[in-house]
Amino acid sequence: MTETLAAGRQTETDAVPAIRLRKLTKEFGDTVAVNNVDLDIRQGEFFSMLGPSGSGKTTVLRLIAGFELPTSGSIELEGKDVTGMAPFERDLNTVFQDYALFPHMSLIDNVAYGLRVRGVPKKERQERAREALERVQLGKFVGRRPAQLSGGQRQRVALARALVVQPKVLLLDEPLGALDLKLRQQMQVELKELQRSLGITFIFVTHDQEEALTMSDRIGVFNNGSLEQIGTAHEIYERPAGAFVANFVGTSNIFDAAHAQKLYGRAEQVCVRPERLRLSWTDAAPEPRAGVTSRPGTVTSLVYVGHATQVRVQLDDGPAVVVLTPELLTGGDADLLDRRVTVSWDDAAAVWLPSGGS
């Protein structure tokens, strides 16, 4: 579904992306926070910038918003160079993790504030603010103040306030980070549905890989100020462009060049996702099968995660690997630890990582 949506939008809007970054660089003294980033974000797509703290993703968002000026490079909004423009001159808006609502104002006045600053007449701004609150399912709370709302409701008010001015692009800087897990998961679905209904380009910054995989049409994975990979959730998970992406987006079992040479006769890093591995609770070597690799090992730990169990196995002639096994294991940890097992996987599940991948 994600790939189809992204592909459809690409063919319609290749000529003029919503945001175009070219050789974008930002230095703070001797620190290079953003390093020569090239990126096109398509019209109407949900694009996530994913990476650990200090990877450069938030700095890129601030550069797009105009809160920081680049050391070098350019930023275009729908084909217009906005590199040196002030934030209020750019036709976009930002939602932060701290929603920054005015506590003394009602919801409708909070939402209408941006229109008031822009000189929109009172009657029109009240109507538009009411419509924006209806859009985020808060129309019956227009007279309440922020303190009377839950965290998820306050987040929706912040969205309504950002959307009421009808920006071409909406920037979201980890807006779900302050919510508890259940509410965050609910808001992920609601935010994506809202974006689809509006057709506005969303640029979403997060360090949470599950958020990015769940919501995005495409994802840009950042590390040390650079873009490691751009692609759909499926592409990035199934075909990571390097060891960093393989480890950061989900969990991977990575065999170094020496072990890969023993397994496949090819001296390059290779990874296999934990759910692609199978366990046989016996030390007996399985019958050799074409297209399947099997290796013996010893169970060193087990972690029950609800839908599956993570079983860590130290291979006899290789690294420790994690196997995600969905079946219910019989016996307690004391019975299963130190058991001899065989780990198998289809060779087609092995992904070769480019040389020099971080």
Wavefront OBJ file of the C-alpha trace (Angstrom):
o trace
v 0.000 0.000 0.000
v 2.772 2.415 0.944
v 4.699 1.758 -2.260
v 1.582 2.158 -4.420
v 0.711 5.512 -2.877
v 4.245 6.811 -3.159
v 4.639 5.581 -6.709
v 1.331 7.147 -7.751
v 2.289 10.511 -6.341
v 5.702 10.369 -7.934
v 4.349 10.048 -11.459
v 1.954 12.947 -10.899
v 4.351 15.412 -9.320
v 7.883 14.633 -10.482
v 8.347 18.070 -12.031
v 8.037 20.211 -8.893
v 8.608 18.583 -5.498
v 7.063 20.115 -2.405
v 10.533 20.495 -0.872
v 13.873 20.286 -2.634
v 17.178 20.344 -0.733
v 20.443 20.632 -2.612
v 23.852 20.198 -0.958
v 22.332 21.425 2.300
v 25.001 21.881 4.973
v 24.832 23.306 8.489
v 27.861 23.763 10.720
v 27.924 24.812 14.354
v 31.542 25.783 14.946
v 33.599 22.657 14.264
v 30.520 20.408 14.286
v 28.891 19.480 10.989
v 25.258 18.900 11.932
v 24.008 18.477 8.346
v 26.405 17.309 5.682
v 25.683 17.987 2.003
v 22.111 16.619 1.978
v 20.226 16.234 -1.318
v 16.539 15.410 -0.970
v 13.279 15.773 -2.923
v 10.029 15.434 -0.957
v 7.021 14.897 -3.202
v 3.775 16.801 -3.213
v 1.199 15.325 -0.856
v 3.350 12.605 0.644
v 3.968 11.676 4.251
v 7.754 11.793 4.522
v 9.526 10.804 7.740
v 13.038 11.796 8.736
v 14.246 8.994 10.984
v 17.442 8.760 12.993
v 18.991 8.721 16.461
v 19.607 11.844 18.549
v 22.281 13.997 16.936
v 21.806 12.513 13.475
v 20.807 15.844 11.890
v 17.109 15.209 11.230
v 15.774 17.968 13.511
v 18.345 20.441 12.193
v 17.150 19.715 8.644
v 13.568 20.372 9.769
v 14.611 23.662 11.378
v 16.438 24.664 8.188
v 13.313 23.947 6.117
v 11.214 25.959 8.593
v 13.658 28.881 8.515
v 14.541 28.711 12.231
v 18.160 28.115 11.190
v 20.018 29.356 8.123
v 22.253 26.907 6.240
v 26.006 27.277 6.052
v 25.686 26.362 2.376
v 23.235 24.764 -0.019
v 19.665 25.626 -0.987
v 16.039 24.995 0.051
v 13.149 25.211 -2.410
v 9.430 25.214 -1.578
v 7.392 24.191 -4.631
v 10.168 25.382 -6.925
v 10.741 28.706 -5.132
v 14.075 29.311 -3.425
v 13.340 30.140 0.222
v 16.870 29.604 1.569
v 17.269 33.109 2.982
v 13.644 33.823 3.832
v 12.340 34.332 7.371
v 10.007 31.652 8.788
v 6.891 33.821 8.379
v 7.704 34.287 4.687
v 7.567 30.534 4.017
v 4.189 28.942 3.275
v 4.536 26.165 5.831
v 3.837 25.544 9.494
v 5.348 23.511 12.352
v 3.946 21.342 15.142
v 6.370 20.745 18.015
v 6.521 18.104 20.747
v 5.683 20.900 23.201
v 2.359 22.025 21.761
v 2.801 25.584 23.134
v -0.924 26.295 23.435
v -2.028 29.486 25.154
v -3.446 28.307 28.532
v -5.691 31.364 29.007
v -7.374 31.035 25.610
v -10.237 28.775 24.532
v -9.543 26.148 21.880
v -11.189 28.177 19.149
v -9.090 31.243 20.033
v -5.923 29.140 20.151
v -6.631 27.761 16.691
v -7.640 31.148 15.303
v -4.533 32.913 16.610
v -2.481 32.437 13.420
v -5.328 33.842 11.346
v -5.605 36.796 13.708
v -1.908 37.589 13.243
v -2.451 37.456 9.482
v -5.237 40.040 9.730
v -8.142 37.727 8.854
v -11.472 39.261 9.935
v -12.909 37.898 13.181
v -15.972 36.206 11.684
v -13.946 34.391 9.040
v -11.231 33.275 11.426
v -13.808 31.961 13.901
v -15.489 29.952 11.145
v -12.210 28.558 9.867
v -11.021 27.717 13.378
v -14.283 25.909 14.108
v -13.945 23.920 10.863
v -10.344 23.000 11.731
v -11.429 21.731 15.163
v -14.223 19.713 13.562
v -11.648 18.163 11.238
v -9.679 16.846 14.207
v -12.872 15.718 16.000
v -12.837 18.435 18.670
v -15.735 20.553 17.431
v -17.761 20.054 20.611
v -14.930 21.358 22.798
v -14.426 24.779 21.179
v -15.021 26.662 24.438
v -12.669 24.598 26.583
v -9.159 25.584 27.579
v -6.053 23.403 27.043
v -5.851 22.363 30.718
v -9.252 20.680 30.361
v -8.005 18.336 27.613
v -6.048 15.089 27.496
v -2.595 14.921 25.920
v -3.974 13.487 22.695
v -6.628 16.205 22.475
v -4.031 18.948 23.003
v -1.989 17.398 20.216
v -5.003 17.619 17.916
v -5.516 21.287 18.837
v -1.903 21.990 17.888
v -2.524 20.241 14.554
v -5.697 22.256 13.947
v -3.848 25.499 14.713
v -1.099 24.582 12.250
v -3.521 23.474 9.523
v -6.010 26.352 9.739
v -3.637 28.688 7.874
v -3.600 26.173 4.993
v 0.176 25.708 4.662
v 1.662 23.995 1.625
v 3.816 21.855 3.914
v 3.340 20.829 7.545
v 6.457 20.098 9.599
v 6.086 17.858 12.653
v 8.945 17.670 15.155
v 8.369 14.492 17.202
v 4.807 15.596 18.076
v 3.860 12.235 19.620
v 6.882 11.892 21.880
v 5.107 13.056 25.063
v 2.195 10.620 24.726
v 1.916 7.190 26.332
v 2.282 4.106 24.125
v -1.420 3.349 23.524
v -2.299 6.962 22.774
v 0.765 7.322 20.554
v -0.290 4.311 18.486
v -3.836 5.674 18.188
v -2.548 9.088 17.122
v -0.277 7.507 14.501
v -3.343 6.139 12.720
v -5.327 9.364 13.126
v -2.455 11.527 11.896
v -1.968 9.436 8.776
v -5.705 9.441 8.022
v -5.792 13.229 8.464
v -2.849 13.685 6.122
v -4.489 11.521 3.458
v -7.783 13.401 3.704
v -6.104 16.815 3.448
v -3.537 15.924 0.788
v -0.971 18.239 2.425
v 2.705 17.295 2.438
v 3.728 16.174 5.941
v 7.388 16.063 6.995
v 7.638 14.113 10.215
v 10.742 13.912 12.415
v 11.095 10.919 14.730
v 13.645 8.624 16.331
v 10.978 5.919 16.662
v 11.367 3.406 13.834
v 7.900 1.912 14.420
v 6.300 5.344 13.942
v 8.178 5.870 10.714
v 7.382 2.407 9.340
v 3.697 2.698 10.279
v 2.950 6.161 8.926
v 5.263 7.015 6.058
v 4.996 6.926 2.297
v 8.781 7.252 2.277
v 11.499 7.478 4.924
v 14.880 9.188 4.987
v 17.277 7.559 7.469
v 19.804 10.016 8.935
v 23.134 9.291 10.605
v 25.940 11.705 11.511
v 24.369 14.528 9.505
v 24.007 12.521 6.308
v 21.234 10.607 4.592
v 22.009 6.890 4.709
v 18.992 5.750 2.683
v 15.696 6.995 1.227
v 12.868 4.629 0.377
v 9.520 3.176 1.296
v 9.141 1.394 4.619
v 9.269 -1.934 2.761
v 12.428 -1.024 0.859
v 14.284 0.200 3.923
v 13.318 -2.767 6.080
v 13.783 -5.484 3.478
v 16.787 -4.003 1.633
v 18.818 -1.821 4.024
v 21.602 0.102 2.324
v 24.168 -0.531 5.064
v 24.826 -1.904 8.522
v 23.589 1.260 10.238
v 20.167 1.121 8.561
v 19.928 -2.652 9.095
v 20.517 -2.200 12.844
v 18.586 1.024 13.403
v 15.429 0.094 11.483
v 14.391 -3.087 13.242
v 16.874 -5.702 14.393
v 19.327 -7.519 12.154
v 21.744 -10.384 12.524
v 24.861 -9.191 10.724
v 27.592 -11.576 9.614
v 30.904 -9.848 8.992
v 32.941 -10.390 5.852
v 34.949 -13.271 7.349
v 31.860 -15.224 8.432
v 30.079 -14.438 5.149
v 33.082 -15.864 3.329
v 32.667 -19.142 5.238
v 28.919 -19.246 4.607
v 28.690 -18.086 1.027
v 32.203 -17.671 -0.329
v 31.705 -13.910 -0.565
v 33.699 -11.557 1.672
v 31.055 -8.867 2.274
v 28.730 -8.135 5.190
v 25.373 -9.900 5.018
v 22.328 -9.597 7.312
v 19.290 -11.728 8.107
v 16.261 -10.435 10.037
v 15.373 -12.375 13.251
v 11.923 -13.372 11.982
v 13.526 -15.028 8.937
v 15.456 -17.491 11.122
v 14.075 -20.875 12.193
v 14.973 -22.943 15.235
v 15.271 -26.702 15.501
v 15.564 -27.796 19.120
v 18.036 -30.526 18.377
v 21.765 -30.757 17.858
v 21.333 -33.218 15.010
v 22.381 -31.723 11.692
v 19.347 -31.292 9.395
v 19.228 -32.789 5.942
v 21.031 -30.407 3.553
v 18.593 -28.534 1.320
v 19.295 -26.361 -1.676
v 18.853 -22.673 -0.881
v 18.906 -23.175 2.909
v 21.752 -22.452 5.344
v 21.856 -24.212 8.729
v 24.273 -23.763 11.620
v 24.429 -25.341 15.122
v 24.637 -23.279 18.278
v 23.738 -22.893 21.953
v 20.844 -20.931 23.489
v 22.189 -18.138 25.704
v 19.027 -16.138 26.553
v 15.276 -15.921 25.984
v 13.027 -12.845 26.080
v 9.239 -13.214 25.864
v 7.713 -10.231 24.003
v 4.058 -11.300 23.867
v 3.564 -12.195 20.221
v 6.850 -14.107 20.070
v 10.001 -15.071 21.953
v 13.427 -13.666 21.171
v 15.911 -16.515 21.442
v 19.582 -15.590 21.420
v 21.842 -18.308 20.054
v 25.638 -18.369 20.001
v 26.571 -20.110 16.772
v 29.459 -22.553 16.988
v 31.317 -21.042 14.049
v 29.826 -17.575 13.915
v 28.364 -14.660 15.857
v 25.497 -14.660 18.332
v 22.160 -14.332 16.499
v 18.627 -13.448 17.620
v 15.772 -15.677 16.433
v 12.199 -14.370 16.702
v 10.065 -17.470 17.104
v 6.259 -17.123 17.208
v 5.448 -20.602 18.530
v 4.892 -21.200 22.226
v 8.010 -22.717 23.755
v 7.536 -25.577 26.191
v 9.537 -25.480 29.391
v 10.946 -22.642 31.446
v 14.136 -20.694 30.928
v 16.062 -23.177 33.060
v 15.046 -25.982 30.672
v 15.834 -24.069 27.493
v 19.018 -22.183 28.370
v 22.216 -23.889 27.209
v 20.189 -26.165 24.928
v 21.825 -27.209 21.694
v 19.864 -26.053 18.657
v 20.164 -25.603 14.925
v 19.438 -22.240 13.300
v 18.313 -22.264 9.653
v 17.288 -19.648 7.101
v 16.514 -19.422 3.420
v 19.415 -17.989 1.462
v 16.947 -15.650 -0.257
v 16.392 -13.955 3.142
v 20.061 -12.916 3.343
v 20.658 -9.281 2.331
v 24.097 -8.215 1.215
v 25.193 -4.873 2.624
v 27.182 -2.470 0.461
v 30.896 -2.300 1.129
v 31.768 0.523 3.508
v 28.240 0.718 4.957
v 28.418 2.185 8.439
l 1 2 3 4 5 6 7 8 9 10 11 12 13 14 15 16 17 18 19 20 21 22 23 24 25 26 27 28 29 30 31 32 33 34 35 36 37 38 39 40 41 42 43 44 45 46 47 48 49 50 51 52 53 54 55 56 57 58 59 60 61 62 63 64 65 66 67 68 69 70 71 72 73 74 75 76 77 78 79 80 81 82 83 84 85 86 87 88 89 90 91 92 93 94 95 96 97 98 99 100 101 102 103 104 105 106 107 108 109 110 111 112 113 114 115 116 117 118 119 120 121 122 123 124 125 126 127 128 129 130 131 132 133 134 135 136 137 138 139 140 141 142 143 144 145 146 147 148 149 150 151 152 153 154 155 156 157 158 159 160 161 162 163 164 165 166 167 168 169 170 171 172 173 174 175 176 177 178 179 180 181 182 183 184 185 186 187 188 189 190 191 192 193 194 195 196 197 198 199 200 201 202 203 204 205 206 207 208 209 210 211 212 213 214 215 216 217 218 219 220 221 222 223 224 225 226 227 228 229 230 231 232 233 234 235 236 237 238 239 240 241 242 243 244 245 246 247 248 249 250 251 252 253 254 255 256 257 258 259 260 261 262 263 264 265 266 267 268 269 270 271 272 273 274 275 276 277 278 279 280 281 282 283 284 285 286 287 288 289 290 291 292 293 294 295 296 297 298 299 300 301 302 303 304 305 306 307 308 309 310 311 312 313 314 315 316 317 318 319 320 321 322 323 324 325 326 327 328 329 330 331 332 333 334 335 336 337 338 339 340 341 342 343 344 345 346 347 348 349 350 351 352 353 354 355 356 357 358
